[in-house]
Amino acid sequence: MSDNIIAARSSGEVLDYLLKRRSVSLKYLRDPGPDTQQINLILKAASRVPDHGKLFPWYFLVFQGKARVDIGNIIAKAYKDREPDAAPAKLILEAERFLRAPVVIAVISRIRKSRNPVWEQILSAGAVCQNLCLAANASGFGSNWITEWYAYNETVRQALGLETQDHIAGFIFIGTPAQQPEERIRPDLADITTFWTPDIDLKKGNDNEHGKQSWPETGFDFQKLL
Ligand SMILES: Cc1cc2nc3c(=O)[nH]c(=O)nc-3n(C[C@H](O)[C@H](O)[C@H](O)COP(=O)(O)O)c2cc1C
């Protein structure tokens, strides 16, 4: 077995980290961010995820320095197209979205032509997003995986150079945490875990978040991906 490959290795440190990790609110992500060498290492770790068929159905867009201003201008313009009467202050806020962290990395889910289901290709992109967060944290940086409205906006998608089979799985904001995050509510495992036996009632968790009775708008047409 190669020393470079780990199938299992007892690590209290990793487990402790996984049991305590938290995202950092964008309000508290500051300079410095990872430098280019650190970004490359983070991306190397991020791209080491399960991926049915070795399709690598994802790619990265890295925003640092002025690129954050350029994408901000695209977002602000897309917002004005959508809301022509938007207040100038709101447009400034939109233009500054990517200035909330020193580095932002977009993980793009790209559906490859394959026998493997689209769903699985998308899941693999989700795994990349989380690996990216973990690798950024292990490099000493805070992170936050978000999408926000502009991830689904056609003007923004086109300006970035995305095609129909490309979808933004996440924007990962990375920087130095200015303060320690507070704990966030976590699911009670007893509500979502079934040690399965035939005919057992499954523990499926709570479908109605905050009492909402309708399905969320996905803004996402899976059919369009095929
Ligand atoms: C796909 C995806 C998209 C998200 N988009 C947003 C978003 O647009 N805005 C937001 O405030 N949080 C968003 N979140 C949630 C943040 O990542 C959140 O801060 C995080 O889940 C906090 O949990 P943690 O501390 O366990 O990481 C998103 C999460 C996921 C998985």
The ligand as an ORCA input file, in Angstrom:
! r2SCAN-3c Opt
* xyz 0 1
  C     -25.376     25.132     -1.302
  C     -25.396     26.084     -0.154
  C     -25.710     27.409     -0.379
  C     -25.745     28.328      0.648
  N     -26.073     29.615      0.377
  C     -26.152     30.508      1.380
  C     -26.521     31.841      1.106
  O     -26.743     32.216     -0.040
  N     -26.605     32.703      2.135
  C     -26.355     32.305      3.431
  O     -26.462     33.120      4.345
  N     -25.994     31.038      3.715
  C     -25.895     30.132      2.731
  N     -25.525     28.842      2.999
  C     -25.278     28.453      4.378
  C     -23.889     28.828      4.835
  O     -22.949     27.974      4.248
  C     -23.910     28.709      6.348
  O     -23.248     29.796      6.877
  C     -23.351     27.430      6.854
  O     -24.093     26.341      6.356
  C     -23.295     27.401      8.376
  O     -23.162     26.096      8.874
  P     -21.773     25.509      9.369
  O     -21.223     26.425     10.412
  O     -22.090     24.157      9.883
  O     -20.872     25.426      8.160
  C     -25.454     27.909      1.975
  C     -25.116     26.578      2.211
  C     -25.092     25.669      1.160
  C     -24.730     24.235      1.450
*
